């Protein structure tokens, strides 16, 4: 039997289909957000003015590598979470701990 896993990006602001994931940092915290074209352009527009005036940080340490969890069918994860009394948002990212618990339940 073949398995096909589909990962669908949903715009974190308006729920439409996202086209990209943007990463940015503020006050020592790194962020990721999935956005569609117009929302991505708006975020870039706001941040560009500040980025052009800012200094680039010199990083003396190796860049951290984020290890992504194995891909999981989000619909299946949401259904499993609901059946097990775990609250998840109806759209957007699913918390990594919930995905890991789902994947562990398959073993």
N, C-alpha and C positions, 0 to 999 in steps of 0.2 A: 504494500500500500504506500502511495506517495503522500507526502505532507507538504502543504504550501502555506508558508507564513507570510502574511501581508502586514506591513507596518504603514499606517496611515498617519500623516502629520496633520494635526488640527490646529488652526490659528488660536493661540491662547487668549486673544482678545475678543474675537467675534465668532469663533466656532466654525469659520469657513475652512476650506482645504488650505493648509499651509504649504508654502513652496520652499521654505528654508528655515534653518535653525540659526539664530544669531546668538553670539556670546559676547558678553561685556562684563566689566567689573566696576564696582562702586564701593567705597569705604572698606576695602579689603575683602569684599565678598564677590565671587564670580557668579554670574547668572547665565542661563540659557533660556531662550524663548523661541517658540515656533510661531512664525508669522507668514502671512500671505504677502504678495508684492506690495500693495499700497501701505499696509501697516509696517512692513520692513523699511520701506522708503521713508516713512514718517519718523521711525526711530532713528534711522541713520541721519536724517535731516536735523533732528534735535541734538544728537550727540556730536555731529561733525564740528560745529562751532566750538565746542568745549575741547574736543580732541585736537583741533588745530592750535589751540592756545596752550595746551598741556605739554608737559615734559614726558618723554617715554621713560618708563621705569627700566633700570638696568637689573636684569635678573641674574643673580650669582649662583643660583641653584638650577639643577636640571628641571626641565618642565615636567610637571606631573602628567602621567598618562592615566586617563580615566578608562577603566575597564568596564565595558558595557555588559549587562547581563545578556544571556542568550535571548534571542528574539522569541516573543510569545504573542499569540493571537490575543489582541486586547479584548475582543468580544468574549472569548473564552475565559479570560482572566476576570472580567467584570461579572460574568455569569457565575463563575466559581466563587468569587468573593461574596456576591449576594446570597448564594446558597449557604455560605458559611458564616453569615452574619458580619461580614467585614464591609465597612462603608467605603465606597470609592466614588469619585466624581463621575458623572455620566459622560463626560468628555475630557479631553486633555490627557496629560500624563498620568500614569498609574504609579503610585509610590513603589520604589524598588523593593521594599520589604514585602509588599503584597505580591509582586511578580515572583520574587524568590520563593515565597511560601506556596504559590501556585505551582511553580516548576517542581518544587520538592514533593508536592502531592501527586505528581505524575510518576514519580519513581517507584 
